Amino acid sequence: MAPLRVPFGRQDLAPVTVPLVLAYGSEDQVLIPEENAARIAPLLKTLTGVEVIQGAGHCVFLAPCARPTLRH
């Protein structure tokens, strides 16, 4: 999900043997898709799909925090 491209090269990803789906938000302004997801996709030999969440930003994969219930 929203991968960071910088630390990964082809040799770093070679040991990955499980099928992967690359997912990212189209409006991610932290890990800009063209500089990260688009560059890492060709390095993933087990890539089975790409899911672009249209209109989504960087935090799209975080679950919203529930307000805790206070008990007295």
Secondary structure, 3 states (H helix, E strand, C coil): CCCCCCCCCHHHHCCCCCCEEEEEECCCCCCCCCCCHHHHHHHCCCEEEEEEECCCCHHHHCCCCCCCCCCC
